Every structure is written in C-alpha cells, then in structure tokens.
Amino acid sequence: MSWNNSGSGDGSGGGSGSGPSGPSPWGRPSGGDGRTPGGRPNGPQGPWGGGPRGSGPGGGPTPPDIDELIARAQAFLRGLLPPGLGGPRGPASAFNGGNALAMLLAGTVGLWLFSGFYRVQPDEQGVVMRFGAYNRTTLPGLNYHIPWPVESVLRPAVTRINRIDIGYRSAPDVIRAQGRGESADVVAESLMLTGDENIIDIDFAVFWRIRDAGAFLFNTRNPAYTVKSAAESVMREVIGRTPIQPALTDARAQIEVAVKNGVQAILDAYGSGVEITQVQLQKVDPPAAVIDAFRDVQRANTDAERMRNEAESYRNDIVPRARGDAAAIVAEADGARQASIAASTGQAQRFLSVLSAYNAAKDVTMQRLYLETMQEVLTKTPAVILDDRLQGVLPLLPLAEATRPPQPPAPPPQPNPPAPPRGGAR
C-alpha cells in the first residue's frame, strides 16, 4: 500500500478505482483531470500526501496537516459503517455496509455463545436454571449451558460441612480472643422437659452438608432454618422419652444417634437435599438455678450406691462360703451314715456266716473262735519272759516303749514379768 495517490490525466492512476471518482484509502477522491478537488496538482507527493516531493524547505518533505489527517480518519471510519448509519453509498465505500453489519452480528453472536462455557469445581455441583426454573444438575468439570438470559448457573459447595448451634451461640473470634466468654446461652432453646418431668439444660450442635444441590436450592425456602427447627423438635421429643438420670450420664450416645436419625427422616420427607453428618451434645446439665442442690442429691445418690455395692459384695462373699460349709457338713454326715450302715451290714453278714459254720461243724468252729480270740487278746497284752532258773523276778524290758519315737523336751518355764510399782513414778 503506497502513501501517495499518483494519477494521470486520463484517470488511470494508482488508486483503487478507475474513472473520475477513484478514491484512495487515506486520501480524497481525485478528479478526472489529474488534479485534486482543491486545485492542487495530482503529482508525486510525500509520504503524508501533503504536496509534491521536495516542496519543503531545503528540499525535504512537507510536514503533514493535522486537520487533513483527522478528516481522512473520519472518512475511513465512515467507510466501515452501513449507508443507513452515515456511511458512503455505492461502490465508493471502503467496505460494504451489509457485510460489516453481518460481521459485527456474527462476532457478537460468537461471543454470546462462547460465554456459555463454565467450570464446576470438585467440591461443587452446577445447578442450571432455564428462565429461572430448575433444569438440571451438572458434575464437576467443564460444562456448557445456553448463555444468559436463557440459562444461568448456580454452583453451591456440596462438600463443606456446615454447623448449627442450638441452645447457645458461639462468640466471635475477637470476643473469644479478648477473654470475654466463649458462648452465650439461649434459654428458650436449651431448657427441655425429661421423661420423669424434670427440667434439663441441653446445648448441642448439628453438622450437615448439601447432598443434592437442586433439591437444596428449590425445595425449601431456608434450608438452614429448616435443619435447626427439625433438630430442636426431634431433640425435645427424644428427651421427653428419657429420664433425667440416664440423660445426664450414660445415655448421651443413644440420644445423639436417635436425634440424627429423626432429623434425617424429616429432611428426607421434605426433599431438602440435606444430609446430617453428626449431632454432638455440648452440655447436659440441670437448670442453673438448682444445679447446686441437684449436685448434692447426686453425691448422696452416689454414696448410697457405693454403700449398696459394698453390702452386695459382702453378701456375695459370705453367703456362698456359708453354703459351702453347710454342704461340707451334710456330705460328712452322709458319709458317716453310709459308713455306719456298711459296717453294721458287714458285722451282721459275718455273724450270719459264723453261725452257719457253727451249725455245720460245732467243734471246729469253737476251736477256731478260741484261737482267734486268744490271738486278739495276746496281741494287745505286753509279753513277760521268765527264766525258771532265776530265784527272783526278772527285770522287765519295756520293748513297747523302746520302739516309740523320742519325745522332744518340754520348754523351760518362762519367768513372770516384774509388776509395775504402785502409785506411779515420782
């Protein structure tokens, strides 16, 4: 593209068209006589089209005219516009107006369609709304929807665990850092009636997350308030079936599980798209006005329970031992009875057998009875041997005493301790 527009007298030059009105991209239309409409010759010009080369001082190029440059720029911009918006008519325009409008519309439509791409993060779900109504749910990644105003997208975080405090409110971090308390009690939410008609003060927290983003956004007006109301209602129901003593001691885990299942059932019936992850009891105490007296009662009950356990332990120790001693005595007596019966039966059988033998052979039986009796008597009588050649009595040799083991000597007698003086020391 040249910076000058040189033409000949016959109208055939370096312009973009032939004839009397051939325009230059940056210059004005040249006349058919080779002269510009202003009367200047249409000869060789400088790079800015300001006049013939070498017409400046010292033979250099003439400086450009600012007004002429502005006019040429305006003419170029008008050539991009359609005829109805102020652009030139006919083939003299740099660009046809219809083509420029089509290009402009095509670019606008392309940008509009390109704006329909969106990205869903891994911890989110994309909820596409068509004209404000729920249409579909998209998964994490790059997705597409019809651009606004036809469709729009909401991307709630579905993996974040949300927390709702019931019965108390946690203090802000600034207040907690200044040491002005950690939480504030809400009596209207925390005081509940137990199954045995006692009042109990319960603070608990509910942890939940979004399970279905579409149901979460469109099925309930205020999901957080719905979770809070359902949790408080179910907690009051469970505490109303539980006595105060188990609620304060060993039934905390059962209460948490029952409340979690009950709240989840209510939210599923509502179609809220919320999942309850945990119910955590923070504080379970009697009301503050009677907590001291209640603790005194608890200590008394603890002492009574301890004494009851000690008595039960003593009973469990002494009763089985007495039963064992009684069983031993009964068994010993039964053994003695069985032994007496067996001995008596044996003696009776022996007597009958001797009687039968006596009736069969009286002399032999009498001789045998005599010998057996003498043997029994002599075995129990000490023997004394006398020599007939001795004139006196032979000294007795105590063989039975000699066979006995020696007895240990008796301990010497202990002296009596001296009696203390009467009247005390002076």
C-alpha positions as CSV (number, residue, x, y, z in Angstrom):
1,M,0.0,0.0,0.0
2,S,1.5,3.3,-1.1
3,W,1.2,6.5,0.8
4,N,0.6,8.7,-2.3
5,N,-2.1,8.6,-5.0
6,S,-0.5,9.4,-8.3
7,G,-2.9,9.7,-11.3
8,S,-2.6,10.5,-14.9
9,G,-4.6,12.9,-16.9
10,D,-6.7,10.1,-18.3
11,G,-7.8,9.0,-14.8
12,S,-5.8,5.7,-14.6
13,G,-3.6,6.0,-11.6
14,G,-2.6,4.0,-8.6
15,G,-6.0,4.4,-6.9
16,S,-8.4,1.7,-6.0
17,G,-10.7,2.5,-8.9
18,S,-10.7,4.0,-12.4
19,G,-12.8,6.9,-13.5
20,P,-13.3,10.4,-12.3
21,S,-14.1,9.3,-8.7
22,G,-11.4,6.7,-7.8
23,P,-10.8,7.0,-4.1
24,S,-7.6,6.4,-2.1
25,P,-7.7,4.6,1.1
26,W,-6.3,7.5,3.0
27,G,-6.8,10.4,0.5
28,R,-9.7,12.3,-1.0
29,P,-11.2,11.3,-4.4
30,S,-9.2,12.5,-7.3
31,G,-10.6,14.3,-10.3
32,G,-10.5,13.1,-13.8
33,D,-8.1,15.8,-14.9
34,G,-5.3,14.6,-12.6
35,R,-5.9,17.4,-10.0
36,T,-7.4,17.3,-6.6
37,P,-10.7,19.0,-5.9
38,G,-8.8,21.7,-4.1
39,G,-7.0,22.6,-7.3
40,R,-3.6,21.1,-6.3
41,P,-1.8,19.1,-8.8
42,N,-2.1,15.4,-8.5
43,G,1.6,14.7,-9.0
44,P,4.2,12.9,-6.8
45,Q,3.5,13.5,-3.1
46,G,5.3,12.9,0.1
47,P,4.6,10.0,2.5
48,W,1.8,12.1,4.2
49,G,0.2,13.3,1.0
50,G,0.9,16.9,1.8
51,G,2.2,18.0,-1.6
52,P,4.9,17.4,-4.2
53,R,8.1,15.9,-3.0
54,G,10.8,18.3,-2.3
55,S,8.4,21.2,-1.7
56,G,9.5,21.7,1.8
57,P,12.4,23.9,3.0
58,G,15.7,22.5,1.9
59,G,14.1,20.1,-0.5
60,G,12.7,17.9,2.4
61,P,9.1,16.5,2.7
62,T,6.3,18.8,3.8
63,P,5.0,18.2,7.4
64,P,1.5,16.6,7.4
65,D,-1.6,18.7,8.0
66,I,-3.3,17.6,11.3
67,D,-6.8,18.6,10.1
68,E,-6.4,16.7,6.9
69,L,-5.3,13.6,8.9
70,I,-8.3,13.8,11.1
71,A,-10.6,14.2,8.1
72,R,-9.0,11.2,6.4
73,A,-9.5,9.1,9.6
74,Q,-13.1,10.1,9.8
75,A,-13.7,9.2,6.2
76,F,-12.1,5.8,6.8
77,L,-14.4,5.1,9.8
78,R,-17.4,6.2,7.8
79,G,-16.5,3.7,5.2
80,L,-16.9,0.9,7.7
81,L,-20.5,1.9,8.5
82,P,-23.5,0.9,6.5
83,P,-25.2,3.6,4.4
84,G,-28.1,3.9,6.8
85,L,-25.8,4.9,9.6
86,G,-23.9,7.6,7.9
87,G,-21.5,5.6,5.7
88,P,-20.9,6.3,2.0
89,R,-23.3,4.9,-0.6
90,G,-22.4,2.8,-3.6
91,P,-19.1,1.2,-4.5
92,A,-17.2,4.2,-3.3
93,S,-17.3,2.9,0.4
94,A,-14.2,1.0,1.6
95,F,-16.4,-1.8,3.0
96,N,-20.0,-2.7,2.1
97,G,-22.4,-1.8,4.9
98,G,-24.3,-5.1,4.8
99,N,-21.1,-7.1,5.1
100,A,-19.9,-5.0,8.0
101,L,-23.2,-5.5,9.9
102,A,-23.1,-9.2,9.3
103,M,-19.5,-9.4,10.6
104,L,-20.5,-7.4,13.6
105,L,-23.5,-9.6,14.3
106,A,-21.5,-12.8,13.8
107,G,-18.8,-11.6,16.3
108,T,-21.5,-10.7,18.8
109,V,-23.2,-14.0,18.5
110,G,-19.9,-15.8,18.8
111,L,-19.0,-14.0,22.0
112,W,-22.5,-14.7,23.4
113,L,-22.3,-18.4,22.6
114,F,-18.8,-18.6,24.0
115,S,-20.0,-17.1,27.3
116,G,-22.0,-20.3,27.9
117,F,-18.9,-22.3,29.0
118,Y,-18.5,-22.6,32.7
119,R,-16.4,-24.7,35.1
120,V,-17.6,-26.6,38.2
121,Q,-15.0,-27.1,40.9
122,P,-14.5,-30.6,42.5
123,D,-16.3,-29.5,45.7
124,E,-19.3,-28.0,43.9
125,Q,-22.4,-29.0,41.8
126,G,-23.7,-27.0,39.0
127,V,-27.4,-26.2,39.0
128,V,-28.6,-24.9,35.6
129,M,-31.8,-22.8,35.6
130,R,-33.7,-22.1,32.4
131,F,-35.6,-18.9,32.6
132,G,-35.3,-19.1,36.4
133,A,-36.6,-22.6,36.8
134,Y,-34.6,-25.7,37.7
135,N,-33.5,-27.6,34.7
136,R,-30.6,-30.0,35.5
137,T,-27.6,-30.6,37.7
138,T,-24.1,-30.9,36.3
139,L,-21.0,-32.6,37.7
140,P,-17.6,-31.1,38.3
141,G,-15.6,-30.1,35.2
142,L,-16.1,-28.0,32.1
143,N,-19.7,-27.7,31.1
144,Y,-21.9,-25.7,28.8
145,H,-25.2,-24.0,29.1
146,I,-27.2,-21.7,26.9
147,P,-26.0,-18.2,27.8
148,W,-27.9,-15.6,29.6
149,P,-30.8,-14.7,29.6
150,V,-31.9,-18.2,28.6
151,E,-30.0,-20.2,31.2
152,S,-27.9,-19.4,34.3
153,V,-25.8,-21.5,36.7
154,L,-25.5,-21.7,40.5
155,R,-22.6,-23.6,41.9
156,P,-23.1,-24.3,45.7
157,A,-20.3,-26.1,47.6
158,V,-21.5,-29.7,48.4
159,T,-18.6,-31.0,50.4
160,R,-18.4,-28.2,53.0
161,I,-19.6,-29.2,56.5
162,N,-22.0,-26.6,58.0
163,R,-22.7,-26.2,61.7
164,I,-25.8,-25.0,63.5
165,D,-25.6,-24.4,67.3
166,I,-28.9,-24.9,69.3
167,G,-29.2,-23.8,72.9
168,Y,-26.2,-21.5,72.7
169,R,-24.4,-19.2,70.3
170,S,-20.6,-19.2,69.9
171,A,-18.9,-15.9,70.5
172,P,-17.0,-14.3,67.6
173,D,-13.2,-14.9,67.4
174,V,-12.5,-11.3,68.5
175,I,-14.5,-11.6,71.7
176,R,-13.1,-15.0,72.4
177,A,-9.6,-13.7,72.0
178,Q,-10.3,-10.9,74.4
179,G,-11.3,-13.4,77.1
180,R,-14.9,-12.1,77.4
181,G,-16.6,-15.6,77.2
182,E,-16.8,-18.3,74.6
183,S,-20.6,-18.7,74.1
184,A,-23.9,-17.2,75.1
185,D,-26.7,-19.5,76.4
186,V,-30.1,-19.3,74.7
187,V,-32.6,-20.4,77.4
188,A,-35.6,-20.6,75.1
189,E,-33.8,-23.3,73.1
190,S,-31.9,-25.2,75.7
191,L,-34.4,-25.9,78.5
192,M,-36.4,-29.1,77.9
193,L,-38.6,-31.5,79.9
194,T,-37.5,-35.0,80.5
195,G,-39.5,-38.2,80.7
196,D,-39.7,-38.1,84.5
197,E,-40.9,-34.5,84.5
198,N,-37.6,-32.8,85.3
199,I,-36.1,-29.8,83.5
200,I,-32.8,-30.2,81.8
201,D,-30.5,-27.7,80.1
202,I,-29.1,-29.1,76.8
203,D,-26.7,-27.4,74.3
204,F,-25.9,-29.3,71.1
205,A,-24.6,-28.8,67.6
206,V,-25.8,-30.2,64.3
207,F,-23.4,-30.7,61.4
208,W,-24.8,-31.0,57.9
209,R,-23.8,-30.8,54.2
210,I,-25.6,-30.5,50.8
211,R,-26.3,-33.9,49.3
212,D,-28.5,-32.7,46.3
213,A,-27.8,-29.2,45.2
214,G,-31.0,-28.9,43.1
215,A,-33.3,-30.0,45.9
216,F,-31.3,-27.9,48.4
217,L,-31.9,-24.7,46.3
218,F,-35.5,-25.1,45.2
219,N,-37.4,-27.4,47.7
220,T,-37.0,-25.4,50.9
221,R,-37.0,-21.6,51.3
222,N,-34.5,-21.5,54.1
223,P,-32.6,-24.8,54.5
224,A,-30.5,-23.8,57.5
225,Y,-33.6,-22.7,59.4
226,T,-35.3,-25.9,58.5
227,V,-32.4,-28.0,59.8
228,K,-32.4,-26.0,63.0
229,S,-36.2,-26.3,63.6
230,A,-36.2,-30.0,62.8
231,A,-33.2,-30.7,65.1
232,E,-34.7,-28.8,68.1
233,S,-38.1,-30.6,67.6
234,V,-36.6,-34.1,67.5
235,M,-34.3,-33.4,70.5
236,R,-37.3,-32.3,72.6
237,E,-39.1,-35.5,71.5
238,V,-36.2,-37.8,72.5
239,I,-35.6,-36.0,75.8
240,G,-39.3,-36.2,76.6
241,R,-39.0,-40.1,76.5
242,T,-35.7,-40.2,78.5
243,P,-35.4,-39.9,82.3
244,I,-33.1,-37.3,83.6
245,Q,-30.6,-39.6,85.2
246,P,-29.7,-41.6,82.0
247,A,-29.7,-38.3,80.0
248,L,-27.1,-36.9,82.4
249,T,-24.8,-40.0,82.5
250,D,-24.8,-42.9,80.1
251,A,-27.4,-42.2,77.5
252,R,-25.7,-39.4,75.6
253,A,-24.6,-41.6,72.7
254,Q,-28.1,-43.1,72.3
255,I,-29.6,-39.6,72.3
256,E,-27.2,-38.3,69.6
257,V,-28.0,-41.3,67.3
258,A,-31.7,-41.0,67.8
259,V,-31.7,-37.3,67.1
260,K,-29.6,-37.7,64.0
261,N,-31.9,-40.4,62.5
262,G,-35.0,-38.4,63.4
263,V,-33.8,-35.2,61.8
264,Q,-32.6,-37.0,58.7
265,A,-36.0,-38.7,58.3
266,I,-37.8,-35.3,58.5
267,L,-35.4,-33.7,55.9
268,D,-35.8,-36.6,53.5
269,A,-39.6,-36.3,53.8
270,Y,-39.2,-32.6,52.9
271,G,-36.9,-33.4,50.0
272,S,-34.5,-30.8,51.2
273,G,-31.3,-32.3,49.7
274,V,-29.5,-32.1,53.1
275,E,-27.5,-34.8,54.8
276,I,-27.0,-34.8,58.6
277,T,-23.4,-35.9,59.3
278,Q,-23.3,-35.6,63.1
279,V,-25.3,-34.5,66.2
280,Q,-23.0,-33.6,69.1
281,L,-24.1,-32.8,72.7
282,Q,-22.1,-30.0,74.1
283,K,-23.6,-29.6,77.6
284,V,-26.2,-31.6,79.5
285,D,-26.9,-30.1,83.0
286,P,-29.8,-29.3,85.3
287,P,-31.0,-25.7,85.2
288,A,-28.6,-23.1,86.6
289,A,-31.0,-22.1,89.5
290,V,-31.0,-25.6,91.0
291,I,-27.7,-27.1,89.8
292,D,-26.0,-26.9,93.3
293,A,-28.9,-28.7,95.0
294,F,-29.0,-31.2,92.2
295,R,-25.3,-32.0,92.6
296,D,-25.8,-32.5,96.4
297,V,-28.5,-35.0,95.6
298,Q,-26.3,-36.7,93.0
299,R,-23.5,-37.0,95.6
300,A,-25.9,-38.5,98.1
301,N,-27.1,-41.0,95.5
302,T,-23.5,-41.8,94.7
303,D,-22.8,-42.6,98.3
304,A,-25.9,-44.7,98.7
305,E,-25.0,-46.6,95.6
306,R,-21.4,-47.2,96.9
307,M,-22.7,-48.5,100.2
308,R,-25.2,-50.7,98.4
309,N,-22.4,-52.1,96.3
310,E,-20.3,-52.8,99.4
311,A,-23.1,-54.6,101.1
312,E,-23.8,-56.6,98.0
313,S,-20.2,-57.6,97.7
314,Y,-20.1,-58.7,101.4
315,R,-23.3,-60.8,100.8
316,N,-21.8,-62.3,97.7
317,D,-18.8,-63.3,99.7
318,I,-20.4,-64.7,102.9
319,V,-23.4,-66.5,101.5
320,P,-21.5,-68.8,99.2
321,R,-19.0,-69.6,101.9
322,A,-21.7,-70.5,104.4
323,R,-23.4,-72.6,101.7
324,G,-20.1,-74.4,101.1
325,D,-19.6,-75.1,104.8
326,A,-23.2,-76.4,105.1
327,A,-22.7,-78.6,102.1
328,A,-19.5,-80.0,103.6
329,I,-21.2,-80.8,106.9
330,V,-24.1,-82.5,105.1
331,A,-21.7,-84.5,103.0
332,E,-19.6,-85.6,106.0
333,A,-22.7,-86.6,107.9
334,D,-23.9,-88.6,104.9
335,G,-20.5,-90.3,104.6
336,A,-20.6,-91.2,108.3
337,R,-24.1,-92.6,107.9
338,Q,-23.1,-94.7,104.9
339,A,-20.0,-95.9,106.8
340,S,-22.1,-96.9,109.8
341,I,-24.6,-98.7,107.6
342,A,-21.9,-100.5,105.7
343,A,-20.1,-101.6,109.0
344,S,-23.3,-102.8,110.6
345,T,-24.2,-104.7,107.5
346,G,-20.7,-106.3,107.3
347,Q,-20.9,-107.3,111.0
348,A,-24.3,-108.8,110.5
349,Q,-23.1,-110.8,107.5
350,R,-20.1,-112.0,109.4
351,F,-22.2,-113.2,112.3
352,L,-24.5,-115.0,110.0
353,S,-21.6,-116.7,108.2
354,V,-20.1,-117.8,111.6
355,L,-23.5,-119.1,112.7
356,S,-23.8,-121.1,109.5
357,A,-20.3,-122.5,110.0
358,Y,-21.0,-123.3,113.7
359,N,-24.2,-125.2,112.8
360,A,-22.2,-127.2,110.2
361,A,-19.2,-128.1,112.5
362,K,-19.5,-127.1,116.1
363,D,-16.2,-128.4,117.4
364,V,-14.0,-126.9,114.7
365,T,-15.8,-123.6,114.8
366,M,-15.4,-123.4,118.6
367,Q,-11.7,-124.2,118.3
368,R,-11.3,-121.5,115.7
369,L,-13.2,-118.9,117.6
370,Y,-11.0,-119.7,120.7
371,L,-7.7,-119.3,118.7
372,E,-8.9,-116.1,117.1
373,T,-9.9,-114.6,120.4
374,M,-6.6,-115.5,122.1
375,Q,-4.7,-114.1,119.2
376,E,-6.6,-110.8,119.5
377,V,-6.0,-110.7,123.3
378,L,-2.4,-111.6,123.2
379,T,-1.6,-109.0,120.5
380,K,-2.8,-106.3,122.9
381,T,-1.1,-107.7,126.0
382,P,2.7,-107.0,126.7
383,A,4.8,-110.1,126.9
384,V,6.8,-111.0,130.0
385,I,9.6,-113.7,129.8
386,L,10.7,-115.5,133.0
387,D,13.7,-117.9,133.4
388,D,12.8,-120.8,135.7
389,R,16.4,-120.9,136.9
390,L,16.3,-117.5,138.4
391,Q,15.4,-117.1,142.0
392,G,13.9,-113.6,141.7
393,V,11.8,-111.7,139.3
394,L,13.4,-110.9,136.0
395,P,13.6,-107.1,135.4
396,L,11.0,-106.1,132.8
397,L,12.4,-104.9,129.5
398,P,9.9,-102.3,128.1
399,L,10.0,-103.2,124.4
400,A,6.9,-101.3,123.5
401,E,8.3,-98.1,125.0
402,A,11.7,-98.6,123.3
403,T,10.0,-98.7,119.9
404,R,8.3,-95.4,120.4
405,P,9.9,-92.3,118.9
406,P,11.7,-90.0,121.3
407,Q,9.6,-87.1,122.6
408,P,11.0,-83.5,122.3
409,P,11.9,-82.0,125.7
410,A,9.5,-79.7,127.3
411,P,10.3,-75.9,127.0
412,P,11.6,-74.3,130.2
413,P,9.1,-72.2,132.1
414,Q,9.0,-68.5,131.4
415,P,9.6,-66.2,134.3
416,N,6.8,-63.8,135.1
417,P,7.5,-60.1,134.3
418,P,8.0,-57.8,137.2
419,A,5.0,-56.0,138.4
420,P,5.0,-52.1,137.9
421,P,5.4,-50.1,141.1
422,R,2.3,-48.9,142.7
423,G,1.5,-45.2,142.8
424,G,3.4,-44.4,139.7
425,A,6.9,-42.9,139.2
426,R,7.9,-40.0,141.3
